[in-house]
Amino acid sequence: MYYIYIYDYIYDLFSSYLISMLQEETPDDYVLATGKMYSIRELIEIAFSMKGFDIKWRGYGVDEVGYDSNTNRDLIFVDKKYFRPTEVELLLGNPEKANKLLGWTAKSSIHSLLKEMVEQDCN
């Protein structure tokens, strides 16, 4: 799952896309998204790799643990308090209409978003 990068959102909200949306003859909804999906595991692996960790997984469900294969140290644990009461299997935004009608495309990658997040949290 990948939430749209806040800078893309702000830039696009106050740029020509908002003006384009407001000038449409018929009001409509547009999805601003990347059209890409990442699992929580993938996001963890990418983010931790930016600090030199090689995350591997063992166990299943609430007993699953992410550990650094370099040190065998357990680093990531599942906590049921963060489970959603009605979890959905697939969260994926389709930006096709915004791209086709407004020329909108996401300007940031998941890697640049995670890099900034890791730098802010770890520095």
Secondary structure, 3 states (H helix, E strand, C coil): CCCCCHHHHHHHHCCHHHHHHHCCCCCCCCCCCCCCCCCHHHHHHHHHHCCCCCEEEECCHHHCEEEECCCCEEEEECCHHHCCCCCCCCCCCCCHHHHHHHCCCCCCCHHHHHHHHHHHHHC
